[in-house]
Amino acid sequence: MTTKTKNIVVTVVFALFLAVFSLYCWFKPADGYSIAERRELKQFPTLNLSTVLSAEFMNSFESYALDQFPLRDSFRAVKAYTALNIMGLKDVNDLYEKDGYISKMEYPTNIESVQTAVSKLTALYDSFVKDKNCKVYTTVVPDKNYYMADKYSYLSLDYAALIKAYTEGMDFAEYIDITGLMELDDYYKTDTHWKQEKIYDVAQAIADKMGVKLEAEYTENSLGEIFKGVYGYQFALSYDRDELKYMTAPYQSGVKVYTWESGKPVEIPMYTLEKAEGNDPYDIFLSGAKVSMVTIENENATTDRQLIIFRDSFGSSLSPYFAEGYAKITILDPRVLPQMTLNYFVQSGQVSFEGADVLFMFSSTLLNNSNELK
């Protein structure tokens, strides 16, 4: 085959590829949701004279084209494999894998963000907790990188500086240190969160500081190796799924759980098992990581005390343990619960801080990225 013929063949093949790929781009159905990014994907924008003249259509179309690019996840997998196995890079978009555990490098330490978090949480304290005869506590949940970065020589937060800035700002709350109670195996391999079956000792330590004993015997219930977490999707390469477990105890038969998304109580199970088949199986715990308000009531609790928890997603799997010792637990997520809505619940008598124990419990990742807080 002559050089000219080879050039013609290459040109024709390339042209055909572009034509087929372009047609596929235009006619493939738009995806609605990205599991890897945990967000809705952009849809085809409104096309009319007004949106064209204002450039709104082209600006929106660019975002739509990026979100709906064909074989997007397959190309991400090729990129990750090439970066790690051919180019010899140690991470892909700050994600790395060691011994089957996928983690994300969270750095540098953003003290300004921590101070912003403190300011927002202090506003909650001043508005709802102060002068209510409450005992106030706080703890910081370390991210998985806390137990991986030094061992494998990756960048990480300055946790000592972060916790120091946080606890000094939260001087109205007694700090409960849980970092020494945990280890890498307490986290899912493919996700950012901790495993419920591994953190009963954490719940016991926190409850003990608050003057409540947790002594129930729990049974592990497995849904099988079905859980591919957010890091598993973001890393793009294929790894074994995590086993998803939840913990039950006899006293839970007398426990009632309610969500308040509609402004009124809706009873739900403590573990919404059908969510294991959804986009994020971690949502089995208290119906999801971003439910704004949940209450747990146990008429057979070992005390008649009340606990109010301000939390992020880590609190979804830890909070159920406290139901053994508290007659009522109110779980509030300030990432999705505006202060105005909380004020409505307080004014209507659905939430009372008077005489309650109050726990502020947030992950180091959220404190370092506090723009998520309302």
N, C-alpha and C positions, 0 to 999 in steps of 0.2 A: 504494500500500500504506500502510495506516494505521500509526501508531506502535505501537499495540497488536499489530497483526499482525506487525510487524517484531520486537517483543520476544518474541512467541511463537516465531517462526521461529528467532531466535538461541538462545532457551532450549532448544528441541527439538534443534537441531544440536549445541549444547554437551553436552546430556545424552547424545545418541547417541555423541558423541566419547568421553565419559567411559566409557560402557558398553562400547564396542568396545575402547577402550584397556585397560580393566580386564580384560576377557576375554583380551585378548592377553597381558597381564602374567601372568595365572594359567596359561595353557595353552601358552605358548611353551616349547620345550625350553631347559633351563638351559645356558648356555655354560660350558665347562670351563676356558678359559684366555684371558687378556687379553694379546695380543701387545704392545699399547701399554705396558702396565705390567709386562710380563715376570713374571706371577705367575698362580697358580691362583685362580679365582674361587670365591666362597662358594657352596655348594650348599644345597638346602632342608634345614633342620635337622630333627632327629628330633622328632616330635610325639607326646607321650604325657602322662599325668597328671603324672608327675614333672617333666618339663621345663617344663610350663606353670606348676605351682605354684612352682617355683624361679626363674621368670622367665628361665630359660636359653633357652627357645624364642623369646620375643619379642626378647631381645637378639641372638640369632643371626639371627632373621628380618630384623631391621633391616639387618644387614650383607648378608644374602642379597639383599634387595630393592634395595639400592644397587648391588650388583655385577651383578644380572641385569636392571636397568632396560631396557626395550625401546628399540631404536634409540639406545643410549647413545652410540656413536661418531658417529652422525649429528647428534645434539644438540650434541656437543662441537665438531663442525665448524661448525655454525651459530654457536655461541658465539664460536669463534675468528674467524670471518669478520666477525661483528658488531663484536667488540672492535677488530680491526685496521682494517677498511675503513669502518666507520660511526662508531664512537666515537673513532677516531684514536689508540688506545693503541699503545704501542711494543712491547709484549710480551703474551703470554698465558701466565699461570702461570710467569713467568720465562723462557719460551722466546721467541726472536725469530729472524727470518729476514732475511738481507742477502745480496744477490747470489747467491741460490740456496743459501747455507749456513745451516743451522739450528743454533743454539747455545743453551745455557742459561746464564743468569746465575748464577754460583756466588759467593755472598757472604752475610754478611761472612766475613772470615777468622777461623776458629775455632782460635786458638792452643792452647786447652785440648785440642781434639781432636787436634791435631798431637802434643802432648805425650803424650796417651794412646796414639797410634800408636807413638811412640818407645818408650814403656814396654813395650808388647807386643812390639815387635821386639827390644828389648834383652833381654827375657826369652828369646826364641828364641836370640839370640846367646849369652847366658850358659849356656843349657842344652845347646846343640849345637855351637857354633862356637868359643867361647873355649878357649884352650889346645889347639887342634887343628892348630896350625901352618898356619892358613888366611890367605890374603890376602883382605881384605874390602873391598867397594866398595858404593856406593849411588848411585842417581840418582832424579830426580823427573821424571815425564812430565807436562808441562803440559797442561791441558785445552784444548779448542778455543777457549774464551773468551779465553785468553792472547793469541791472535792476532787477535781480533775486537773485544774490548770497547773498547779505546782508540780504534780506528779509527772505530767507529760510535757512540761515546759511550754505552756501557752499563756498568752496574756489574760489578765483577769482584773477585776476591781480591787482596789485597796479596801478590803472589807473592814479593817480596823478603823480607817478614816471615815468610811460611810456610816458605820454603826455609831461612832463617836459623835458625828455631826447630827445624826438622827436622835440619839438618846439625850444629848445636851439640849436639843430643841424641844423634845417631848418631856420636859422636866416635871410635868404634872403626872406622869405615868411611871410606875415601877417597871424597869426593864427585866425581862425574863430571857436569859441566854439559852438558846436551844442548839447552837452550832455543834457543841460537843456530843450531842445525843444522836447525831446522824452520821451516815456514811454514804458512799456512792450507791450502794445496792438499795438504798431507800428510794431511789428515783427510777422512773421508767427509763429504759434504754433509749427509746425513740422520742421521748417527750420531755418537756420542761418540768412537769409536776412530780410530786412524791407519790409513793404507793400507799394507799390507805392501810393495808395490812402491815406496813412497816413502821407506822408512826404512832401506835398506841402509847408507847413510852413518852413520846413528845407531848401527847395530850395529858398523860398522867402528870408529867413534870409541870406543865402550865397550870393544870387544875390544882395541884398541890400548893403552888405559890399563891393561888387564889383562895386556899383554905378548903378545898373540896377533894374528897378521895374518890378515885375511879378504880374499881376493883372487879368489874364484870368479866365473865369468861366469854370470849368471842369465838365465833366459828367463821373460818374462811370459806367464801363461796366463789367459785371460779366460773367465768364466762368463756374461758378458753383463751388461746393466743390470738386475739382478734384486734388488739389495739396497736394501730400505727399512729404515733403521736405527731405533733406539729414539726418536730425536728426531722422525723423520718421522711415526711413529705418534702420539707424544704431542702433536705440534703440531696434529694432526687434519686440517689442510688438505692438499690434494694437491700434491705436488712430484715432479719427475723422480727416478727411482731411481738409485742409484749403480752404477757398474760394479764388479763383484767380481772381483779378480785374486789369483792366488797365484803364488809364485816357485819355479822349479825349477832345479837345476843337476846336471850329470852325477854329481858325487860322492854325491848323495842316493840313488843306486841301491844303495849299500852301507850305508845308514842304517836302523836299526831303531828303532821307536817303540813304547813300551808305556804303558798306563795301569794304575793299581793300585787301582781303586775297590773291587774284591773282596778286596783284600789280597794278590792274586797277580797276576803280570804277564799282561796281555792285549795281544797285538800289534795295533796299529792303523796305518793309513796316516798319513803326516805330515799330509796334507790329506784330511779326511773329506768328500768332495765331495757325498755324498747329503744332508748337513746343510744344503746351500745351499737345499734345498726346505723346510726346517723353519721354526720360528718365528723363529730368529735365524741368518741365513746366516753371520754372523761365526764361528759354531761350527765352520766347516770347519777352522779353525786348531787343530791339536792336540786335536780332538774336543770343543772347547767352552771357554768362558771361565771356567767354574767347576769344572773337573776338579781334584781335590785334589792328585794327584801324577802326573807324567808323566816318563818317562826316555827320553832319546835316546842311542843308542849308534852310534858311527861307527868301525869298525875301521880305516878308511883316513884318519882325521883327521890333520892336520898336526902335532899334538902328542899325547902320551899323557896329557894333563892332564884333570882333572875340574872341572866347573863346577856349582855349585848355585845356583839362582835362587829367591829368595822374590819372588813377583810377584802382581799382580792381572791383570785381563783383558787389559791392554795387552801383557803378556808372551807371550800366545798366538801372536801373529803375529811378534813380534821374535825369540823364542828359537830358532826353526829356523835362523836365520842362523849362530848360534854353533856349530852342528854341524860346520861345516867345520874349526874349529880345536880342538875338544875331543873326546876319545875318548868321554866320557860326560857327559851333562848331566842333572841332576835338577831338575825344575821343581815347585816347591811353592807352593800357594795358601793362605796362612793365613786366608783368609776362610772356607774350607770344610774345612781340615785341622786338627783339634784337635791340640794339643801331645802328648796322650797317644797318638794314632795315629802321629804322627811318631816318638815315642819307640819305639813297637813296631817300625817300619821300621828304626830305627837298631839296636835290640837284636837284630833278626833278621838284620842284615847287609845288608839291601837298600839302605840309605843309609849312606854313610861320609863324614864331613866331613874326615877326616884328610888334610891337605895340599891340600885343594881350594881353588879360587877360589870366593868366595861373593859374590853380587850381590843386594842388596836393591833392588828396582825397583818403585816404586808411583806411581800418578797423584796429582796434586795434589787431585783430587776425592776420592779415597779418604782421603787424609791429613786432609782437612777434614771427613770424615764417617767417622771411624775406628771407629765402632760395628760396622762390617762385619767387622772383624778378630776372630778368635777370642781 
